[in-house]
Amino acid sequence: MNSKSLLRSTVLLAVAAGIAASPVQAGAKTHQTPAEGAKFVKLDHPKPVRESARTEAVEFFWYDCSHSQALERPLQAWAGRHSTDVVLRRVPAIWPGSPQEAVQRDHARLYYTLERLGLVDRLQTEVFRAVREDRTDLTTEAAATGWAASQGVDTQLFGSAYRSDAVQKSVDGAAAAFVRYKVDELPTVVVEGEYRTSPTRAGGAEQMPGVLDRLVQQAQAKRH
């Protein structure tokens, strides 16, 4: 069975069984550029976006996903080029009911702790490196705090944010958003609550910024 069929089968089996299944990552699929119309999908039911003069892009990622890591630097550069007309919002992936759910929730708690402390821009690539390359376990408060300390983060501030109700609420919201946007591949980026792209559709993580440019143009054209 080829990798695209595997993705479809995984999703269909999940629907048929009435349970959540783990999303298929993009790695074994294809790095060939698909036809123009296949580079993104339009959501059947567009989701509301936050009121802003800028276009919203929402990235779903997981620290233990190699393709999310591959997208990180290109996405940062893309967001930098669009700092005046696009707001990038990140949502850590939590697939409810999957074997990875507990780890994903712990990683999400780490992400939202860093976000609350204003440290995502500085430390996002470092978390990917720790999890993906150094195989560091960051799924407990002690481990996450120790790693944060090694990055020069105040451990008292980190611990307070890590245990906060606000971070817990964000983690729960991430799981709900993952289902709401029907994410079936990591990473996935949704533009203006209406258009969704991913490595398989774009032709690889490195090709996603080009597709995002087009989607942002489409979304902005609809505003005028």
Residue pairs with C-beta under 8 A, 6 or more apart in sequence:
1 9
3 24
3 28
3 29
3 30
4 29
4 30
4 200
6 24
7 24
7 29
7 184
7 185
7 200
10 21
10 22
10 23
10 24
10 184
11 21
11 184
13 21
14 20
14 21
19 97
20 95
20 96
20 97
20 98
20 179
21 95
21 97
21 98
22 95
22 98
22 99
22 100
23 93
23 95
23 98
23 183
23 184
23 185
23 186
24 184
24 185
25 65
25 66
25 67
25 185
25 186
26 67
26 185
26 186
26 187
26 198
26 199
26 200
26 204
26 205
27 66
27 67
29 199
29 200
30 200
30 203
31 203
31 204
32 203
33 202
33 203
33 207
34 200
34 201
34 202
34 203
38 201
39 197
39 201
39 202
39 203
39 211
39 214
40 195
40 196
40 197
40 201
40 202
40 211
40 214
40 215
41 195
41 196
41 197
41 201
42 194
42 195
42 196
43 181
43 182
43 190
43 193
43 194
43 195
43 196
46 192
46 193
46 194
47 180
47 181
47 190
47 193
47 194
48 193
49 56
49 192
49 193
50 56
50 87
50 89
52 87
54 84
54 85
54 86
54 87
55 85
55 86
55 87
55 191
55 192
55 216
55 219
55 220
56 86
56 87
56 89
56 191
56 192
56 193
57 79
57 86
57 87
57 88
57 89
57 189
57 190
57 191
57 192
57 212
57 216
58 89
58 90
58 91
58 177
58 181
58 189
58 190
58 191
58 193
59 71
59 75
59 88
59 89
59 90
59 91
59 187
59 188
59 189
60 91
60 92
60 93
60 177
60 178
60 181
60 183
60 186
60 187
60 188
60 189
60 190
61 68
61 71
61 72
61 90
61 91
61 92
61 93
61 186
61 187
62 68
62 92
62 93
62 100
62 104
62 107
62 186
62 187
63 69
63 92
63 107
63 110
63 111
63 127
63 128
63 131
63 132
63 138
64 100
64 103
64 107
64 131
64 132
65 93
65 186
65 187
66 132
67 186
67 187
67 199
67 205
68 93
68 128
68 186
68 187
69 128
69 132
70 199
70 205
70 206
71 187
71 199
71 205
71 206
71 208
72 124
72 125
72 128
73 125
74 205
74 206
74 208
74 209
75 88
75 189
75 208
75 209
76 121
76 124
76 125
77 209
78 209
78 212
78 213
79 86
79 88
82 88
82 216
85 216
85 220
86 216
90 111
90 115
90 120
91 174
91 177
91 178
92 104
92 107
92 108
92 111
92 112
92 171
92 174
93 104
93 108
93 174
93 178
93 183
93 186
94 101
94 104
94 105
94 108
94 171
94 174
94 175
94 178
95 101
95 104
95 178
96 175
96 178
96 179
98 104
102 139
103 139
105 171
105 175
106 138
106 139
106 140
106 144
107 131
107 138
107 139
108 170
108 171
108 174
108 175
109 144
109 162
109 167
109 168
109 171
110 127
110 138
110 144
110 162
111 120
111 127
112 166
112 167
112 170
112 171
112 174
113 144
113 158
113 161
113 162
113 167
114 120
114 123
114 124
114 127
115 170
116 161
116 164
116 166
116 167
117 153
117 157
117 158
117 161
119 153
123 151
123 153
126 151
127 138
130 136
130 138
130 147
131 138
136 143
136 147
137 143
138 144
138 147
141 159
141 162
141 163
144 158
144 162
145 155
145 158
145 159
145 162
148 155
148 158
149 155
149 158
161 167
181 188
181 190
181 196
183 196
185 198
185 199
185 200
186 198
187 198
187 199
187 205
187 208
188 196
188 197
188 198
189 196
189 197
189 198
189 208
189 212
190 196
191 197
191 212
191 215
191 216
191 218
191 219
192 215
192 216
192 219
194 219
195 215
195 218
195 219
197 208
197 211
197 212
197 215
198 208
199 205
199 207
199 208
201 211
202 208
202 210
202 211
